[in-house]
């Protein structure tokens, strides 16, 4: 019964109310009992607040002990300033009760936040600092409850100020959590990555122009009076196989569904295919687009450009291959490259986090732009255990395998992606599409020629 009363007092303190202290056992024995309860709640709180997989951190016991002793120090300081020896145990009992209630209230909040990866860390930090300020309330109300206001201001206010400062210091000094995210699998992946067969970086870079020129020379020529589509696929991130596998799937799909045998170029960053495909670099992409513009009729033919990689909130895509010095590609610079090429009609598909930020820089009356996510949202499925991203699988395997209309394929993909994200508890990525009547009409004409050929 006393334990429940003390926890109720902690609840009242936390929300700015004065508890009835005449029925509370504010003694040393109850402080240590509450300290044990605090240990259990802290274990549960840290478990809820840490992303899985979790690993128990024994050193946190030392951190928790320091916090408990600092709470006692607050009681000693308050007793000295107010000249009331009873405060040595009274105030710590109330404060540790309030801290237990705070932890219990935040456990479900952090358990829910873990299911929203893109919001987790910002919310974690905001809540952490907000609760630090919030913890000043129990100190103020506790001293106000335990000490009548007839005490002179020069005694009570310094005690409150000093105790609040010590309490905030206590929470700041005890930052070691009982549970830590287990990154051992990540480091194993890094070690495995370091075992990837080495390649001659200088030779690889010097042969890129020759590889691009050879691929361009092998492309079928443009047919006057006939709308052709030329395809470019770019797997830009070379430290994971998922982007290479996705791009190779797209490469074959375009051959099977759109007769792209002799009208496509694929750029891939991956050590496994470094001799078969040109690097996915900004320089190679620029050379490819400029070369296509010379082969195509820029005013009649259509460019299909697919890029897959990791993306950033600043709207650039990662172009990376271990120790090869590659530049990343921003949305603005991709827009510049496309304009410089002079190619008028374009279908651009960008599969990356935050890829919606590519729409505005690429938009014009002759372009269809499709992205895997909103400008402020993550996309999913790019882990090491995936062979395709969520959007890549949904758009190409489910969408374009069912229809030759890119707009219809997008609608199919958006539905699949939404279902998969709900199933896995992810925040919706909300794939985006931007089009204009001119490009839609052009694509319909091109599709009709494919159907006639069938």
C-alpha positions in Angstrom: 0.0 0.0 0.0 2.8 2.4 0.9 4.5 1.7 -2.5 1.3 2.6 -4.3 1.0 5.8 -2.3 4.6 6.7 -3.1 4.1 6.1 -6.8 0.9 8.2 -6.7 2.9 10.9 -5.0 5.5 10.7 -7.9 2.6 11.0 -10.4 1.3 14.1 -8.6 4.8 15.7 -8.5 5.4 15.0 -12.2 2.2 16.9 -13.1 2.7 19.8 -10.8 0.5 18.8 -7.9 1.4 18.6 -4.2 1.0 15.2 -2.7 -0.2 14.6 0.9 3.0 13.8 2.7 1.6 13.0 6.1 0.8 9.5 5.1 3.9 8.8 3.1 6.9 6.8 4.5 9.7 9.2 3.4 12.5 7.1 5.0 15.8 5.6 4.0 14.4 2.1 3.7 11.7 3.2 1.3 14.2 5.1 -0.8 16.3 1.9 -1.4 13.1 -0.1 -2.2 12.1 2.5 -4.7 15.7 2.4 -6.1 15.2 -1.3 -6.8 11.9 -0.6 -8.6 13.6 2.2 -10.5 16.2 -0.3 -11.7 13.5 -2.5 -13.1 11.7 0.3 -14.8 14.9 1.6 -16.3 15.6 -1.9 -17.7 12.2 -1.8 -19.4 12.6 1.8 -20.5 15.9 1.2 -22.1 14.7 -1.9 -23.8 11.8 0.0 -25.4 14.0 3.0 -26.4 16.7 1.0 -28.2 16.5 -0.3 -31.8 16.7 -4.0 -32.2 18.7 -6.3 -32.2 19.5 -5.5 -28.6 22.6 -6.4 -26.5 22.6 -6.1 -22.7 25.2 -3.5 -21.4 26.4 -4.4 -17.9 28.2 -1.1 -17.5 24.9 0.6 -17.3 24.6 -0.7 -13.7 27.4 1.6 -12.7 25.7 4.5 -14.5 22.4 3.8 -12.7 24.3 3.6 -9.3 25.8 7.1 -10.0 22.3 8.4 -10.8 20.9 7.0 -7.5 23.8 8.5 -5.5 23.3 11.9 -7.1 19.6 11.8 -6.1 20.8 11.3 -2.5 23.2 14.2 -3.0 20.3 16.4 -4.0 18.6 15.6 -0.6 21.8 16.4 1.3 22.2 19.8 -0.5 18.6 20.7 0.0 18.8 19.7 3.7 21.8 21.9 4.1 20.4 25.0 2.3 17.0 24.7 4.1 18.6 23.6 7.4 16.2 20.7 7.6 18.0 17.3 8.2 14.8 15.3 7.3 15.1 16.4 3.7 18.1 14.1 3.2 15.7 11.2 2.7 12.3 12.9 2.1 13.1 14.7 -1.1 15.0 11.7 -2.7 12.1 9.4 -2.0 9.7 11.8 -3.8 12.1 12.4 -6.7 12.8 8.7 -7.4 9.1 8.0 -7.4 8.5 10.7 -10.0 11.4 9.3 -12.1 9.8 5.8 -12.0 6.5 7.3 -13.3 8.3 9.2 -16.0 10.0 6.0 -17.2 6.7 4.1 -17.2 4.9 6.8 -19.2 7.7 6.9 -21.9 8.0 3.1 -22.4 5.0 2.8 -24.8 6.1 6.0 -26.5 9.5 4.7 -27.5 8.1 1.3 -28.3 5.9 3.0 -30.8 8.6 5.2 -32.2 10.8 2.2 -33.0 8.2 1.3 -35.7 8.8 4.7 -37.4 12.5 4.6 -38.4 12.6 8.1 -40.1 11.1 9.8 -37.0 12.9 7.8 -34.3 16.1 9.7 -33.7 14.6 13.2 -34.0 11.8 12.3 -31.7 14.1 10.5 -29.3 16.3 13.6 -28.9 13.3 16.0 -28.5 11.7 13.8 -25.9 15.0 13.3 -24.1 15.6 17.0 -23.7 12.0 17.8 -23.0 11.9 15.3 -20.1 15.2 16.8 -18.7 13.3 20.1 -18.4 10.2 18.3 -17.1 12.2 16.8 -14.3 12.6 20.2 -12.7 8.9 20.1 -11.8 9.2 17.4 -9.2 12.2 19.1 -7.5 10.3 22.4 -7.3 7.0 20.9 -6.1 8.7 18.5 -3.8 10.6 21.2 -1.9 7.5 23.4 -1.9 5.5 20.5 -0.4 8.1 19.6 2.2 9.0 23.1 3.2 6.4 25.7 4.2 6.7 29.0 2.4 7.5 30.9 5.6 11.1 29.9 5.1 13.1 32.9 4.0 13.6 33.2 0.2 17.4 33.2 0.7 17.0 29.6 2.0 14.3 28.0 -0.1 15.1 29.4 -3.6 18.8 28.6 -3.5 17.8 25.0 -2.4 15.4 24.7 -5.3 17.9 26.1 -7.9 20.7 24.0 -6.6 18.6 20.8 -6.5 17.2 21.3 -10.0 20.7 21.8 -11.3 22.0 18.7 -9.6 19.0 16.7 -10.8 19.6 17.7 -14.4 23.2 16.9 -14.0 22.4 13.5 -12.7 20.3 12.6 -15.7 23.0 14.0 -18.1 25.8 12.0 -16.4 24.0 8.7 -16.6 23.7 8.3 -20.4 24.7 4.6 -20.6 21.6 2.5 -21.4 21.1 -1.0 -20.2 20.4 -2.1 -23.7 22.5 -1.2 -26.8 21.8 -1.9 -30.4 23.8 -5.0 -31.5 25.9 -3.9 -34.5 27.9 -7.1 -34.6 26.1 -8.3 -37.8 26.9 -4.9 -39.4 30.6 -5.2 -38.6 30.5 -8.8 -40.0 29.1 -7.3 -43.2 31.9 -4.7 -43.2 34.5 -7.4 -42.7 33.0 -9.4 -45.5 33.1 -6.3 -47.7 36.7 -5.9 -47.0 37.3 -9.4 -48.4 35.8 -8.5 -51.8 38.4 -9.2 -54.5 40.5 -6.2 -55.2 40.6 -4.5 -58.6 42.9 -2.1 -60.3 41.3 1.3 -59.8 43.5 3.1 -62.3 42.9 0.6 -65.0 39.2 0.6 -64.3 38.9 4.3 -64.5 41.0 4.6 -67.7 39.0 2.1 -69.6 35.6 3.7 -69.0 35.5 5.9 -72.1 36.3 2.9 -74.3 33.5 0.9 -72.7 31.0 3.7 -73.1 32.0 4.3 -76.8 31.7 0.6 -77.5 28.2 0.3 -76.1 27.1 3.4 -77.9 28.5 2.0 -81.2 26.5 -1.2 -80.8 23.2 0.6 -80.4 20.6 0.4 -83.2 20.3 3.6 -85.2 17.3 5.8 -85.0 14.6 5.2 -87.6 13.4 8.4 -89.3 9.6 8.9 -88.9 9.4 6.2 -86.3 9.4 6.8 -82.5 12.0 4.7 -80.8 12.8 4.5 -77.1 16.3 4.2 -75.8 16.9 2.9 -72.3 19.6 3.7 -69.6 19.8 1.8 -66.3 22.0 3.0 -63.5 22.8 0.9 -60.3 24.8 3.6 -58.5 25.6 2.1 -55.0 28.2 -0.6 -55.2 28.5 -1.8 -51.6 25.3 -3.8 -51.8 24.2 -6.3 -54.4 20.5 -5.3 -54.3 20.9 -2.4 -56.7 22.9 -4.5 -59.2 20.4 -7.3 -59.0 17.5 -4.9 -59.5 19.1 -3.3 -62.5 19.9 -6.6 -64.1 16.3 -7.6 -63.7 15.1 -4.4 -65.3 17.6 -4.9 -68.1 16.1 -8.3 -69.0 12.5 -7.1 -68.5 13.0 -4.3 -71.0 14.4 -6.8 -73.5 11.4 -9.1 -73.0 8.7 -6.5 -72.8 9.9 -3.5 -74.8 12.3 -5.0 -77.4 15.2 -3.1 -75.9 17.9 -5.6 -77.0 19.9 -3.1 -79.0 18.7 0.1 -77.5 19.8 0.1 -73.9 22.9 0.8 -71.9 23.4 -0.3 -68.3 25.8 1.3 -65.8 26.6 -0.7 -62.6 28.8 -0.1 -59.6 29.6 -3.6 -58.2 33.0 -5.4 -58.1 31.3 -8.6 -59.3 30.6 -7.1 -62.8 33.3 -4.4 -63.0 34.7 -6.0 -66.2 31.3 -6.4 -67.9 29.6 -3.1 -67.2 30.8 0.5 -67.2 30.9 2.2 -63.8 27.8 4.1 -62.7 29.5 7.4 -62.4 28.3 10.9 -63.1 30.9 11.2 -65.9 29.7 8.0 -67.6 26.1 9.0 -67.2 26.9 12.3 -68.9 28.8 10.6 -71.7 26.0 8.1 -72.2 23.3 10.8 -72.4 25.3 13.0 -74.8 26.1 9.9 -76.9 22.5 8.9 -77.1 21.5 12.4 -78.1 23.7 11.9 -81.2 22.2 8.5 -82.1 18.5 9.4 -81.3 16.4 12.0 -82.9 16.1 14.3 -79.8 12.8 15.7 -81.0 11.2 12.4 -81.9 12.6 9.5 -79.8 12.1 8.9 -76.1 14.7 8.3 -73.4 13.9 6.0 -70.5 16.2 6.5 -67.6 16.2 4.4 -64.4 18.4 5.1 -61.4 18.5 3.1 -58.2 20.6 3.8 -55.1 20.5 5.3 -51.7 19.2 8.9 -51.5 19.5 11.7 -49.0 17.3 14.4 -47.5 19.2 16.9 -49.6 18.1 15.1 -52.7 21.2 13.5 -54.1 21.9 9.9 -55.0 24.9 8.0 -53.7 27.3 7.0 -56.5 29.7 4.7 -54.7 32.1 1.8 -55.2 34.3 1.3 -52.2 37.6 3.1 -52.7 36.9 4.3 -56.3 36.6 8.2 -56.1 33.1 8.8 -57.4 30.9 12.0 -57.1 27.3 11.8 -55.9 24.5 13.0 -58.2 22.2 15.8 -57.1 18.7 16.3 -58.4 19.7 19.7 -59.8 22.7 18.3 -61.6 20.7 15.4 -63.1 18.3 18.1 -64.5 21.3 19.9 -65.9 22.6 16.8 -67.6 19.3 16.0 -69.2 18.9 19.6 -70.5 22.4 19.7 -71.9 21.8 16.4 -73.8 19.0 18.1 -75.7 16.8 15.0 -75.5 13.2 16.2 -75.5 10.9 13.3 -74.5 11.9 11.5 -71.3 10.7 8.9 -68.8 12.8 9.1 -65.6 12.3 6.6 -62.8 14.3 7.3 -59.5 14.3 4.6 -56.9 15.8 5.9 -53.7 14.9 7.5 -50.3 13.6 11.0 -50.6 13.5 10.7 -54.4 10.5 12.9 -54.7 12.9 15.8 -54.4 14.0 14.9 -58.0 10.7 15.8 -59.5 10.9 19.6 -59.5 14.4 19.8 -61.1 13.5 17.3 -63.8 10.0 18.6 -64.6 9.0 20.0 -68.0 6.2 19.5 -70.5 7.9 16.6 -72.2 8.8 14.5 -69.2 7.2 11.7 -67.1 8.9 11.6 -63.7 8.3 8.6 -61.3 9.9 8.4 -57.9 9.9 5.7 -55.2 9.1 8.1 -52.4 8.0 11.5 -51.4 10.6 14.2 -51.1 10.6 13.8 -47.3 10.1 10.0 -47.0 12.2 6.9 -46.9 11.7 4.1 -49.4 12.3 0.5 -48.3 13.7 -2.9 -49.3 17.3 -1.9 -49.9 18.8 -4.1 -47.3 21.5 -6.7 -47.8 19.0 -9.5 -47.6 16.9 -8.1 -50.5 17.3 -8.8 -54.2 15.1 -5.9 -55.2 13.8 -2.7 -53.5 10.1 -2.5 -52.6 9.5 0.0 -55.4 11.7 -1.7 -57.9 9.9 -5.0 -57.5 6.5 -3.3 -57.5 7.0 -1.1 -60.5 8.9 -3.5 -62.8 8.0 -7.0 -61.7 4.4 -6.4 -60.9 3.7 -3.2 -62.9 5.5 -3.4 -66.2 5.0 -7.1 -66.4 1.3 -6.4 -66.4 1.1 -3.4 -68.7 3.2 -1.3 -71.0 1.8 1.9 -69.7 4.2 3.5 -67.3 1.4 5.4 -65.6 -0.7 2.3 -65.1 2.4 0.5 -63.9 2.9 3.2 -61.3 -0.6 2.8 -60.0 -0.1 -0.9 -59.6 3.3 -0.3 -57.9 1.9 2.3 -55.5 -0.7 -0.1 -54.3 1.8 -3.0 -53.8 4.2 -0.7 -52.0 1.5 0.6 -49.7 0.4 -3.0 -48.8 4.0 -4.1 -48.1 4.8 -1.1 -45.9 1.6 -1.6 -43.9 2.4 -5.3 -43.4 6.0 -4.5 -42.2 5.0 -1.5 -40.0 6.8 1.2 -42.0 5.7 4.7 -42.5 4.3 5.1 -46.0 6.9 6.2 -48.6 4.2 7.5 -50.9 5.7 7.1 -54.4 5.2 10.1 -56.7 4.4 10.7 -60.4 4.5 13.8 -62.5 3.4 13.9 -66.1 2.1 16.2 -68.9 -0.2 15.6 -71.8 2.6 15.8 -74.4 4.6 13.0 -72.9 1.5 10.9 -72.3 0.4 11.3 -75.9 4.0 10.5 -77.1 4.1 7.3 -75.0 0.7 6.2 -76.3 1.9 6.5 -79.8 5.1 4.5 -79.0 3.1 1.8 -77.2 0.8 1.4 -80.2 3.9 0.6 -82.4 5.0 -2.1 -79.9 1.5 -3.6 -80.0 1.5 -3.6 -83.8 4.9 -5.4 -83.8 3.4 -8.1 -81.5 
